[in-house]
Amino acid sequence: MRALLDTHTFLWWIDDNPELSEVALDILADSQNEIFVSAATGWEIAIKSALERLGVEGDPERGSFLNR
């Protein structure tokens, strides 16, 4: 299966947010699935972070928030 994550789902996934559904977690955990994230997701994270409307640690422009 191929899955394209929206920004919200991507952020929940990397943050281990308990709001992410069991179905979504199963899809993400299955190594047979291909998980995609749009380039627009990076753009959206950078913009919302610059506007201080996104609560992430690190520097989204450098991807350092992914390595918490």
PyMOL Python script that loads the backbone (N, CA, C, O; Angstrom):
from pymol import cmd

cmd.read_pdbstr("""\
ATOM      1  N   MET A   1       0.838  -1.172   0.000  1.00  0.00           N
ATOM      2  CA  MET A   1       0.000   0.000   0.000  1.00  0.00           C
ATOM      3  C   MET A   1       0.893   1.248   0.000  1.00  0.00           C
ATOM      4  O   MET A   1       1.969   1.259   0.597  1.00  0.00           O
ATOM      5  N   ARG A   2       0.434   2.261  -0.661  1.00  0.00           N
ATOM      6  CA  ARG A   2       1.087   3.565  -0.639  1.00  0.00           C
ATOM      7  C   ARG A   2       0.213   4.516   0.176  1.00  0.00           C
ATOM      8  O   ARG A   2      -1.007   4.551   0.016  1.00  0.00           O
ATOM      9  N   ALA A   3       0.859   5.284   1.051  1.00  0.00           N
ATOM     10  CA  ALA A   3       0.116   6.225   1.888  1.00  0.00           C
ATOM     11  C   ALA A   3       0.793   7.588   1.823  1.00  0.00           C
ATOM     12  O   ALA A   3       2.002   7.707   2.023  1.00  0.00           O
ATOM     13  N   LEU A   4      -0.002   8.607   1.540  1.00  0.00           N
ATOM     14  CA  LEU A   4       0.484   9.978   1.527  1.00  0.00           C
ATOM     15  C   LEU A   4      -0.019  10.648   2.802  1.00  0.00           C
ATOM     16  O   LEU A   4      -1.226  10.782   3.006  1.00  0.00           O
ATOM     17  N   LEU A   5       0.906  11.065   3.652  1.00  0.00           N
ATOM     18  CA  LEU A   5       0.531  11.678   4.923  1.00  0.00           C
ATOM     19  C   LEU A   5       0.317  13.172   4.758  1.00  0.00           C
ATOM     20  O   LEU A   5       1.101  13.852   4.096  1.00  0.00           O
ATOM     21  N   ASP A   6      -0.741  13.673   5.361  1.00  0.00           N
ATOM     22  CA  ASP A   6      -0.893  15.121   5.414  1.00  0.00           C
ATOM     23  C   ASP A   6      -0.007  15.635   6.554  1.00  0.00           C
ATOM     24  O   ASP A   6       0.533  14.843   7.326  1.00  0.00           O
ATOM     25  N   THR A   7       0.137  16.929   6.656  1.00  0.00           N
ATOM     26  CA  THR A   7       1.037  17.521   7.633  1.00  0.00           C
ATOM     27  C   THR A   7       0.652  17.137   9.053  1.00  0.00           C
ATOM     28  O   THR A   7       1.510  16.784   9.862  1.00  0.00           O
ATOM     29  N   HIS A   8      -0.623  17.207   9.349  1.00  0.00           N
ATOM     30  CA  HIS A   8      -1.117  16.885  10.692  1.00  0.00           C
ATOM     31  C   HIS A   8      -0.746  15.454  11.082  1.00  0.00           C
ATOM     32  O   HIS A   8      -0.224  15.218  12.171  1.00  0.00           O
ATOM     33  N   THR A   9      -1.013  14.515  10.199  1.00  0.00           N
ATOM     34  CA  THR A   9      -0.709  13.113  10.470  1.00  0.00           C
ATOM     35  C   THR A   9       0.792  12.901  10.609  1.00  0.00           C
ATOM     36  O   THR A   9       1.234  12.170  11.495  1.00  0.00           O
ATOM     37  N   PHE A  10       1.575  13.529   9.748  1.00  0.00           N
ATOM     38  CA  PHE A  10       3.025  13.416   9.827  1.00  0.00           C
ATOM     39  C   PHE A  10       3.539  13.890  11.184  1.00  0.00           C
ATOM     40  O   PHE A  10       4.354  13.217  11.814  1.00  0.00           O
ATOM     41  N   LEU A  11       3.061  15.049  11.631  1.00  0.00           N
ATOM     42  CA  LEU A  11       3.512  15.587  12.913  1.00  0.00           C
ATOM     43  C   LEU A  11       3.095  14.692  14.072  1.00  0.00           C
ATOM     44  O   LEU A  11       3.868  14.486  15.007  1.00  0.00           O
ATOM     45  N   TRP A  12       1.883  14.161  14.016  1.00  0.00           N
ATOM     46  CA  TRP A  12       1.447  13.236  15.065  1.00  0.00           C
ATOM     47  C   TRP A  12       2.323  11.995  15.068  1.00  0.00           C
ATOM     48  O   TRP A  12       2.675  11.483  16.131  1.00  0.00           O
ATOM     49  N   TRP A  13       2.674  11.508  13.885  1.00  0.00           N
ATOM     50  CA  TRP A  13       3.488  10.296  13.775  1.00  0.00           C
ATOM     51  C   TRP A  13       4.865  10.497  14.393  1.00  0.00           C
ATOM     52  O   TRP A  13       5.306   9.673  15.194  1.00  0.00           O
ATOM     53  N   ILE A  14       5.552  11.582  14.032  1.00  0.00           N
ATOM     54  CA  ILE A  14       6.907  11.785  14.554  1.00  0.00           C
ATOM     55  C   ILE A  14       6.909  12.155  16.029  1.00  0.00           C
ATOM     56  O   ILE A  14       7.931  12.032  16.703  1.00  0.00           O
ATOM     57  N   ASP A  15       5.763  12.610  16.530  1.00  0.00           N
ATOM     58  CA  ASP A  15       5.646  12.998  17.937  1.00  0.00           C
ATOM     59  C   ASP A  15       5.061  11.870  18.798  1.00  0.00           C
ATOM     60  O   ASP A  15       4.893  12.039  20.005  1.00  0.00           O
ATOM     61  N   ASP A  16       4.751  10.720  18.181  1.00  0.00           N
ATOM     62  CA  ASP A  16       4.108   9.606  18.899  1.00  0.00           C
ATOM     63  C   ASP A  16       2.844  10.067  19.617  1.00  0.00           C
ATOM     64  O   ASP A  16       2.579   9.663  20.749  1.00  0.00           O
ATOM     65  N   ASN A  17       2.082  10.902  18.957  1.00  0.00           N
ATOM     66  CA  ASN A  17       0.858  11.440  19.546  1.00  0.00           C
ATOM     67  C   ASN A  17      -0.180  10.327  19.699  1.00  0.00           C
ATOM     68  O   ASN A  17      -0.445   9.590  18.749  1.00  0.00           O
ATOM     69  N   PRO A  18      -0.766  10.205  20.887  1.00  0.00           N
ATOM     70  CA  PRO A  18      -1.758   9.152  21.118  1.00  0.00           C
ATOM     71  C   PRO A  18      -3.065   9.344  20.342  1.00  0.00           C
ATOM     72  O   PRO A  18      -3.898   8.438  20.300  1.00  0.00           O
ATOM     73  N   GLU A  19      -3.246  10.507  19.736  1.00  0.00           N
ATOM     74  CA  GLU A  19      -4.453  10.754  18.940  1.00  0.00           C
ATOM     75  C   GLU A  19      -4.426  10.025  17.596  1.00  0.00           C
ATOM     76  O   GLU A  19      -5.465   9.878  16.952  1.00  0.00           O
ATOM     77  N   LEU A  20      -3.252   9.571  17.173  1.00  0.00           N
ATOM     78  CA  LEU A  20      -3.132   8.846  15.903  1.00  0.00           C
ATOM     79  C   LEU A  20      -3.854   7.509  16.041  1.00  0.00           C
ATOM     80  O   LEU A  20      -3.601   6.754  16.980  1.00  0.00           O
ATOM     81  N   SER A  21      -4.736   7.226  15.118  1.00  0.00           N
ATOM     82  CA  SER A  21      -5.571   6.023  15.208  1.00  0.00           C
ATOM     83  C   SER A  21      -4.765   4.734  15.078  1.00  0.00           C
ATOM     84  O   SER A  21      -3.660   4.727  14.535  1.00  0.00           O
ATOM     85  N   GLU A  22      -5.332   3.660  15.581  1.00  0.00           N
ATOM     86  CA  GLU A  22      -4.697   2.339  15.463  1.00  0.00           C
ATOM     87  C   GLU A  22      -4.531   1.945  13.995  1.00  0.00           C
ATOM     88  O   GLU A  22      -3.523   1.344  13.623  1.00  0.00           O
ATOM     89  N   VAL A  23      -5.511   2.278  13.168  1.00  0.00           N
ATOM     90  CA  VAL A  23      -5.430   1.969  11.736  1.00  0.00           C
ATOM     91  C   VAL A  23      -4.231   2.681  11.128  1.00  0.00           C
ATOM     92  O   VAL A  23      -3.460   2.074  10.386  1.00  0.00           O
ATOM     93  N   ALA A  24      -4.066   3.969  11.438  1.00  0.00           N
ATOM     94  CA  ALA A  24      -2.940   4.730  10.915  1.00  0.00           C
ATOM     95  C   ALA A  24      -1.621   4.156  11.421  1.00  0.00           C
ATOM     96  O   ALA A  24      -0.670   4.017  10.652  1.00  0.00           O
ATOM     97  N   LEU A  25      -1.558   3.823  12.697  1.00  0.00           N
ATOM     98  CA  LEU A  25      -0.334   3.246  13.263  1.00  0.00           C
ATOM     99  C   LEU A  25       0.018   1.923  12.591  1.00  0.00           C
ATOM    100  O   LEU A  25       1.189   1.650  12.328  1.00  0.00           O
ATOM    101  N   ASP A  26      -0.988   1.105  12.314  1.00  0.00           N
ATOM    102  CA  ASP A  26      -0.755  -0.170  11.631  1.00  0.00           C
ATOM    103  C   ASP A  26      -0.192   0.049  10.231  1.00  0.00           C
ATOM    104  O   ASP A  26       0.726  -0.653   9.808  1.00  0.00           O
ATOM    105  N   ILE A  27      -0.746   1.026   9.516  1.00  0.00           N
ATOM    106  CA  ILE A  27      -0.261   1.337   8.169  1.00  0.00           C
ATOM    107  C   ILE A  27       1.184   1.824   8.228  1.00  0.00           C
ATOM    108  O   ILE A  27       2.022   1.405   7.429  1.00  0.00           O
ATOM    109  N   LEU A  28       1.466   2.703   9.173  1.00  0.00           N
ATOM    110  CA  LEU A  28       2.809   3.264   9.296  1.00  0.00           C
ATOM    111  C   LEU A  28       3.836   2.230   9.755  1.00  0.00           C
ATOM    112  O   LEU A  28       5.009   2.318   9.392  1.00  0.00           O
ATOM    113  N   ALA A  29       3.410   1.267  10.537  1.00  0.00           N
ATOM    114  CA  ALA A  29       4.330   0.259  11.074  1.00  0.00           C
ATOM    115  C   ALA A  29       4.632  -0.868  10.089  1.00  0.00           C
ATOM    116  O   ALA A  29       5.623  -1.582  10.248  1.00  0.00           O
ATOM    117  N   ASP A  30       3.795  -1.030   9.085  1.00  0.00           N
ATOM    118  CA  ASP A  30       3.964  -2.126   8.134  1.00  0.00           C
ATOM    119  C   ASP A  30       5.076  -1.789   7.137  1.00  0.00           C
ATOM    120  O   ASP A  30       4.928  -0.886   6.314  1.00  0.00           O
ATOM    121  N   SER A  31       6.175  -2.514   7.217  1.00  0.00           N
ATOM    122  CA  SER A  31       7.322  -2.228   6.353  1.00  0.00           C
ATOM    123  C   SER A  31       7.051  -2.501   4.872  1.00  0.00           C
ATOM    124  O   SER A  31       7.836  -2.102   4.012  1.00  0.00           O
ATOM    125  N   GLN A  32       5.958  -3.170   4.577  1.00  0.00           N
ATOM    126  CA  GLN A  32       5.588  -3.410   3.186  1.00  0.00           C
ATOM    127  C   GLN A  32       4.951  -2.182   2.548  1.00  0.00           C
ATOM    128  O   GLN A  32       4.862  -2.092   1.323  1.00  0.00           O
ATOM    129  N   ASN A  33       4.510  -1.238   3.371  1.00  0.00           N
ATOM    130  CA  ASN A  33       3.863  -0.024   2.877  1.00  0.00           C
ATOM    131  C   ASN A  33       4.902   1.033   2.519  1.00  0.00           C
ATOM    132  O   ASN A  33       5.969   1.108   3.128  1.00  0.00           O
ATOM    133  N   GLU A  34       4.574   1.840   1.528  1.00  0.00           N
ATOM    134  CA  GLU A  34       5.398   2.982   1.155  1.00  0.00           C
ATOM    135  C   GLU A  34       4.720   4.228   1.713  1.00  0.00           C
ATOM    136  O   GLU A  34       3.565   4.515   1.401  1.00  0.00           O
ATOM    137  N   ILE A  35       5.459   4.962   2.544  1.00  0.00           N
ATOM    138  CA  ILE A  35       4.921   6.157   3.180  1.00  0.00           C
ATOM    139  C   ILE A  35       5.525   7.379   2.497  1.00  0.00           C
ATOM    140  O   ILE A  35       6.743   7.489   2.356  1.00  0.00           O
ATOM    141  N   PHE A  36       4.664   8.282   2.080  1.00  0.00           N
ATOM    142  CA  PHE A  36       5.090   9.498   1.393  1.00  0.00           C
ATOM    143  C   PHE A  36       4.654  10.723   2.173  1.00  0.00           C
ATOM    144  O   PHE A  36       3.615  10.724   2.834  1.00  0.00           O
ATOM    145  N   VAL A  37       5.467  11.764   2.085  1.00  0.00           N
ATOM    146  CA  VAL A  37       5.136  13.067   2.657  1.00  0.00           C
ATOM    147  C   VAL A  37       5.381  14.090   1.560  1.00  0.00           C
ATOM    148  O   VAL A  37       6.439  14.090   0.931  1.00  0.00           O
ATOM    149  N   SER A  38       4.429  14.941   1.334  1.00  0.00           N
ATOM    150  CA  SER A  38       4.524  15.950   0.290  1.00  0.00           C
ATOM    151  C   SER A  38       5.577  17.003   0.630  1.00  0.00           C
ATOM    152  O   SER A  38       5.821  17.303   1.799  1.00  0.00           O
ATOM    153  N   ALA A  39       6.183  17.548  -0.394  1.00  0.00           N
ATOM    154  CA  ALA A  39       7.095  18.677  -0.193  1.00  0.00           C
ATOM    155  C   ALA A  39       6.348  19.843   0.444  1.00  0.00           C
ATOM    156  O   ALA A  39       6.942  20.653   1.156  1.00  0.00           O
ATOM    157  N   ALA A  40       5.056  19.927   0.190  1.00  0.00           N
ATOM    158  CA  ALA A  40       4.242  20.987   0.790  1.00  0.00           C
ATOM    159  C   ALA A  40       4.199  20.867   2.306  1.00  0.00           C
ATOM    160  O   ALA A  40       3.996  21.863   3.001  1.00  0.00           O
ATOM    161  N   THR A  41       4.386  19.667   2.822  1.00  0.00           N
ATOM    162  CA  THR A  41       4.402  19.473   4.268  1.00  0.00           C
ATOM    163  C   THR A  41       5.590  20.211   4.880  1.00  0.00           C
ATOM    164  O   THR A  41       5.441  20.886   5.899  1.00  0.00           O
ATOM    165  N   GLY A  42       6.751  20.090   4.274  1.00  0.00           N
ATOM    166  CA  GLY A  42       7.920  20.821   4.762  1.00  0.00           C
ATOM    167  C   GLY A  42       7.701  22.318   4.719  1.00  0.00           C
ATOM    168  O   GLY A  42       8.066  23.039   5.647  1.00  0.00           O
ATOM    169  N   TRP A  43       7.109  22.772   3.645  1.00  0.00           N
ATOM    170  CA  TRP A  43       6.802  24.195   3.479  1.00  0.00           C
ATOM    171  C   TRP A  43       5.826  24.652   4.569  1.00  0.00           C
ATOM    172  O   TRP A  43       6.022  25.697   5.190  1.00  0.00           O
ATOM    173  N   GLU A  44       4.776  23.859   4.794  1.00  0.00           N
ATOM    174  CA  GLU A  44       3.775  24.219   5.795  1.00  0.00           C
ATOM    175  C   GLU A  44       4.373  24.248   7.205  1.00  0.00           C
ATOM    176  O   GLU A  44       4.058  25.139   7.994  1.00  0.00           O
ATOM    177  N   ILE A  45       5.222  23.291   7.518  1.00  0.00           N
ATOM    178  CA  ILE A  45       5.865  23.257   8.831  1.00  0.00           C
ATOM    179  C   ILE A  45       6.752  24.485   9.021  1.00  0.00           C
ATOM    180  O   ILE A  45       6.725  25.107  10.083  1.00  0.00           O
ATOM    181  N   ALA A  46       7.529  24.835   8.014  1.00  0.00           N
ATOM    182  CA  ALA A  46       8.412  25.998   8.108  1.00  0.00           C
ATOM    183  C   ALA A  46       7.623  27.288   8.293  1.00  0.00           C
ATOM    184  O   ALA A  46       7.986  28.130   9.115  1.00  0.00           O
ATOM    185  N   ILE A  47       6.547  27.442   7.532  1.00  0.00           N
ATOM    186  CA  ILE A  47       5.732  28.666   7.627  1.00  0.00           C
ATOM    187  C   ILE A  47       5.065  28.765   8.995  1.00  0.00           C
ATOM    188  O   ILE A  47       5.128  29.809   9.644  1.00  0.00           O
ATOM    189  N   LYS A  48       4.433  27.689   9.430  1.00  0.00           N
ATOM    190  CA  LYS A  48       3.738  27.724  10.722  1.00  0.00           C
ATOM    191  C   LYS A  48       4.722  27.910  11.876  1.00  0.00           C
ATOM    192  O   LYS A  48       4.401  28.569  12.865  1.00  0.00           O
ATOM    193  N   SER A  49       5.897  27.341  11.757  1.00  0.00           N
ATOM    194  CA  SER A  49       6.920  27.515  12.784  1.00  0.00           C
ATOM    195  C   SER A  49       7.384  28.966  12.831  1.00  0.00           C
ATOM    196  O   SER A  49       7.529  29.539  13.912  1.00  0.00           O
ATOM    197  N   ALA A  50       7.617  29.560  11.668  1.00  0.00           N
ATOM    198  CA  ALA A  50       8.042  30.961  11.606  1.00  0.00           C
ATOM    199  C   ALA A  50       6.987  31.891  12.199  1.00  0.00           C
ATOM    200  O   ALA A  50       7.319  32.925  12.777  1.00  0.00           O
ATOM    201  N   LEU A  51       5.730  31.524  12.056  1.00  0.00           N
ATOM    202  CA  LEU A  51       4.634  32.319  12.613  1.00  0.00           C
ATOM    203  C   LEU A  51       4.361  31.971  14.073  1.00  0.00           C
ATOM    204  O   LEU A  51       3.448  32.515  14.695  1.00  0.00           O
ATOM    205  N   GLU A  52       5.169  31.054  14.607  1.00  0.00           N
ATOM    206  CA  GLU A  52       5.027  30.564  15.985  1.00  0.00           C
ATOM    207  C   GLU A  52       3.642  29.977  16.235  1.00  0.00           C
ATOM    208  O   GLU A  52       3.062  30.159  17.306  1.00  0.00           O
ATOM    209  N   ARG A  53       3.123  29.271  15.236  1.00  0.00           N
ATOM    210  CA  ARG A  53       1.818  28.619  15.346  1.00  0.00           C
ATOM    211  C   ARG A  53       1.950  27.105  15.368  1.00  0.00           C
ATOM    212  O   ARG A  53       0.968  26.379  15.214  1.00  0.00           O
ATOM    213  N   LEU A  54       3.178  26.642  15.561  1.00  0.00           N
ATOM    214  CA  LEU A  54       3.427  25.216  15.563  1.00  0.00           C
ATOM    215  C   LEU A  54       4.348  24.913  16.730  1.00  0.00           C
ATOM    216  O   LEU A  54       5.446  25.462  16.823  1.00  0.00           O
ATOM    217  N   GLY A  55       3.907  24.049  17.610  1.00  0.00           N
ATOM    218  CA  GLY A  55       4.702  23.731  18.793  1.00  0.00           C
ATOM    219  C   GLY A  55       5.652  22.576  18.572  1.00  0.00           C
ATOM    220  O   GLY A  55       5.399  21.465  19.038  1.00  0.00           O
ATOM    221  N   VAL A  56       6.750  22.823  17.861  1.00  0.00           N
ATOM    222  CA  VAL A  56       7.774  21.795  17.683  1.00  0.00           C
ATOM    223  C   VAL A  56       9.083  22.323  18.240  1.00  0.00           C
ATOM    224  O   VAL A  56       9.344  23.526  18.226  1.00  0.00           O
ATOM    225  N   GLU A  57       9.899  21.403  18.730  1.00  0.00           N
ATOM    226  CA  GLU A  57      11.219  21.765  19.208  1.00  0.00           C
ATOM    227  C   GLU A  57      12.206  21.659  18.062  1.00  0.00           C
ATOM    228  O   GLU A  57      12.003  20.879  17.131  1.00  0.00           O
ATOM    229  N   GLY A  58      13.270  22.438  18.126  1.00  0.00           N
ATOM    230  CA  GLY A  58      14.305  22.348  17.112  1.00  0.00           C
ATOM    231  C   GLY A  58      14.066  23.323  15.971  1.00  0.00           C
ATOM    232  O   GLY A  58      13.252  24.242  16.073  1.00  0.00           O
ATOM    233  N   ASP A  59      14.789  23.103  14.890  1.00  0.00           N
ATOM    234  CA  ASP A  59      14.747  23.981  13.729  1.00  0.00           C
ATOM    235  C   ASP A  59      14.136  23.233  12.546  1.00  0.00           C
ATOM    236  O   ASP A  59      14.829  22.454  11.892  1.00  0.00           O
ATOM    237  N   PRO A  60      12.839  23.458  12.255  1.00  0.00           N
ATOM    238  CA  PRO A  60      12.190  22.730  11.162  1.00  0.00           C
ATOM    239  C   PRO A  60      12.869  22.926   9.818  1.00  0.00           C
ATOM    240  O   PRO A  60      12.840  22.024   8.981  1.00  0.00           O
ATOM    241  N   GLU A  61      13.485  24.094   9.589  1.00  0.00           N
ATOM    242  CA  GLU A  61      14.135  24.333   8.302  1.00  0.00           C
ATOM    243  C   GLU A  61      15.339  23.428   8.102  1.00  0.00           C
ATOM    244  O   GLU A  61      15.738  23.167   6.967  1.00  0.00           O
ATOM    245  N   ARG A  62      15.917  22.952   9.185  1.00  0.00           N
ATOM    246  CA  ARG A  62      17.071  22.045   9.098  1.00  0.00           C
ATOM    247  C   ARG A  62      16.686  20.605   9.404  1.00  0.00           C
ATOM    248  O   ARG A  62      17.529  19.710   9.349  1.00  0.00           O
ATOM    249  N   GLY A  63      15.412  20.377   9.726  1.00  0.00           N
ATOM    250  CA  GLY A  63      14.961  19.024  10.014  1.00  0.00           C
ATOM    251  C   GLY A  63      15.371  18.528  11.391  1.00  0.00           C
ATOM    252  O   GLY A  63      15.170  17.356  11.709  1.00  0.00           O
ATOM    253  N   SER A  64      15.949  19.409  12.221  1.00  0.00           N
ATOM    254  CA  SER A  64      16.447  18.966  13.521  1.00  0.00           C
ATOM    255  C   SER A  64      15.329  18.595  14.481  1.00  0.00           C
ATOM    256  O   SER A  64      15.570  17.898  15.466  1.00  0.00           O
ATOM    257  N   PHE A  65      14.113  19.047  14.213  1.00  0.00           N
ATOM    258  CA  PHE A  65      13.007  18.686  15.091  1.00  0.00           C
ATOM    259  C   PHE A  65      12.647  17.221  14.944  1.00  0.00           C
ATOM    260  O   PHE A  65      11.935  16.672  15.785  1.00  0.00           O
ATOM    261  N   LEU A  66      13.125  16.581  13.893  1.00  0.00           N
ATOM    262  CA  LEU A  66      12.849  15.157  13.677  1.00  0.00           C
ATOM    263  C   LEU A  66      13.697  14.271  14.570  1.00  0.00           C
ATOM    264  O   LEU A  66      13.393  13.089  14.729  1.00  0.00           O
ATOM    265  N   ASN A  67      14.750  14.814  15.155  1.00  0.00           N
ATOM    266  CA  ASN A  67      15.702  14.013  15.925  1.00  0.00           C
ATOM    267  C   ASN A  67      15.601  14.275  17.414  1.00  0.00           C
ATOM    268  O   ASN A  67      16.617  14.284  18.109  1.00  0.00           O
ATOM    269  N   ARG A  68      14.405  14.485  17.912  1.00  0.00           N
ATOM    270  CA  ARG A  68      14.255  14.790  19.331  1.00  0.00           C
ATOM    271  C   ARG A  68      14.565  13.609  20.176  1.00  0.00           C
ATOM    272  O   ARG A  68      14.489  13.690  21.402  1.00  0.00           O
TER     273      ARG A  68
END
""", "prot")
cmd.dss("prot")
cmd.show_as("cartoon", "prot")
cmd.util.cbc("prot")
cmd.orient("prot")
